[in-house]
């Protein structure tokens, strides 16, 4: 009965001020009102049940009888009335299970139901009847088996399952499955019965394909900026990072800034916004700006302002690049390793940093930058959907 029921720095400072989402003015007042309302409801519920957040059966008993006032205050009338008909047992006796493990599936204690409830005319509720021979069981087996060419028979349930498993693949559905497998894996024979087909399919393993991906230096006379965002959905916190390099691959500037936002795309857009703003203030106009978010890259190249949640940020970026020669490009994540590291660093450390020399970078970022400058590749590993072998 005890069961629960249940300039550069100015740019950085100005940019940081804009990231206090939902903490000022009306938003803060609205949040306070929501918390207050929740507390009032929670306290009201605690007063009615006599407990805290956990509502227990004992809270509804007085002198080992149901407290009807509390039941009707807490539950709908029909449910409270039904509960009132349940015997609370004897106070001086131990609790015991009310489900008897018998051949009869639905037999509860002494006041059970010896007949089934799945047939028009109730019959004995044995496991064989409920799962194989009853009217509901007949309907379900026929509904599933008929399209597969399997006729339902009133045989012991173990034999019925065995019959299904060893069914010969001579029906339309199994044939379609085999046809799909033959198209995906043309070099493998899926003949035989269903069990052999499943055994062969389970042994199929995809072939992993490795492609070398390398960060590419910008064209002579141009700069390249790589940006990225890292987002945590539970805390709504994020970090943005990026690095600006010249035609020789040497670092000009890098940043790692914690922000608060609503999605990973939001973080990606904020990273591009900061990078483009810094370049505009410092008079750097010939830039290739790379990011690994295809969604944001397409929104910028096509000047798509249809996303209302990101419209104001995309609009800011487009205004930043007016009168400049900035080209937005999409790249694979493997070619964006430095920006990716700096974004994750901002998310975890919550420290704002802008770097102006290679020596000032964090250790791992130094190594990644050097590998990019040496044009050493990173391998992109993917599984080809139509390339398999059988182990």
Secondary structure by P-SEA (a helix, b strand, c coil): cccccccaaaaaaaaaaaaccccccaaaaaaaaaaaaaaaaaaaaaaaacccccccccccccccccaaaaaaacccaaaaaaaaacccccccbbbbbcccccccccccccccccccccccccccccccccccccaaaaaaaaaaccccccccccccaaaaaaaaaacccccaaaaaaaaaaaaacccccccccaaaaaaaaaabbbbbbbbbbbbbbccccbbbbbbbbbbbccccccccccccccccccccccbbbbbbbccaaaaaaaaaaaaaaaaaaacccccccccccaaaaaaaaacccccccaaaaaaaaaaaacccbbbbbbbccccaaaaaaaaaaaaaccbbbbbcccccccaaaaaaaaaaaabbbbbbbbbbccccccc
